[in-house]
Amino acid sequence: LTNPAGMTRLEEPQLLTQGILAKTFAEFEVDENRTTTDGGDPRQQDPAVIPSAYYVRPIINEDWRLGVSLTVPAGFGASSGPNWAGRYYADDFSLVFIGLNAMVGYRINDWLSVGGGMSVIYSSSDDTTQVPNPGLNEPDAKIETEASGAGIGWTASALFELSEQTRLGISWSSEVEPDDDVEMKLKKSTLPQPIVDEINTQGRNIDMKLRTPQRVSIGGFHEWDNGWSATLDAMWVEFSRFGLTEIGIAGQEINVPEGNFNDFWIFTAGFGFPISDRMEGRVGALYVQEPVDDEDRTFTFALDRVYGAGTGVQYLRHNGHLVDFNVSVFNTGDAPVDTGPLSALENRGRVAGKNDSPYAVTLEFVYHWK
């Protein structure tokens, strides 16, 4: 349903379920020559599972299609631990978007279809950051921040079938800014209670944005007479309006700096080729531009440019159902982070370093019910 107009190519009801297992092998290594806070490296991250489901069926007549889906369009997370050197910037963080989408597609003629619809996006963020307590040998306090909300977005698309073997699609999805409820609390602080109460009051008034960025994508497909096929896609993401960043305490004030994210492009290319009457092989590649400059990167969003390559197979079962299995490997970049020399004067200290072994692997399983 990323391009609702493409649903018009499905002649019968179809249900698709998808599961992706993602594992990163990147380990952030603290540069001890520049870092002024003790604690060392963060702990390694656990694998993540990303589910989704899609359903499409004809409605009204053979020209109309209705599709609904439940997806996880974006998510971030890191559990670095309460004892590492950067604990005063990021300890435990998760951000997930869940989308419930309803789309329609309509075939205008033999070469043009259009589609669009509505998405309800729910966002949820949980963040724990350590805060140094005044005094000698005092255990750290911590900030706990929770934010959640829902918003509505829109999608419009078109599919141009230039021939039976060649087609071109374009799709636009609007920005979604959920109406978030934010709750922030400072816990285990040795500051006087009136100051703690004032900080917690500030926390209830934080303007915390959890936007799903606007996206525009264009893609092409061509199939040759020998059964080989090729795809080429590009997507522009307005990430500069993403909005969320790290939250900390400077003195007795809550510090919510600007995120300084960049708009970026994602490019993908792939080939499909027949292996047998029931099996098709696939290979592909991906490139993602850097969403944030080195000087603006944070531990919460340690994003860098990404290169990736993958391979997979699709198998046609005797009952007509299709099964996909794909494996992909990504180079996620060094993603260097340096809080800067001036941060050494703050109570959070200066922390610097970069990723070692910046690789990630995904395993994807898809089942098409017909």
Secondary structure, 3 states (H helix, E strand, C coil): CCCHHHHHHCCCCEEEEEEEEEEECCEEEECCCCCCCCCCCCCCCCCEEEEEEEEEEEECCCCEEEEEEEEEEEEEEEECCCCCCCCCCCCEEEEEEEEEEEEEEEECCCCEEEEEEEEEEEEEEEEEEEECCCCCCCCCEEEEEEEEEEEEEEEEEEEEECCCCEEEEEEEECCECCCCEEEEEEECCCCCHHHHHHHHHHHCCCCCCCCECCEEEEEEEEECCCCCEEEEEEEEECHHHCCCCCCEEECCEEECCCCCECCEEEEEEEEEEECCCCEEEEEEEEEECCCECHHHCCCCCCCCCEEEEEEEEEEECCCCCEEEEEEEEEECCCCCEECCHHHHHCCCCCCEEEEECCEEEEEEEEEEEC
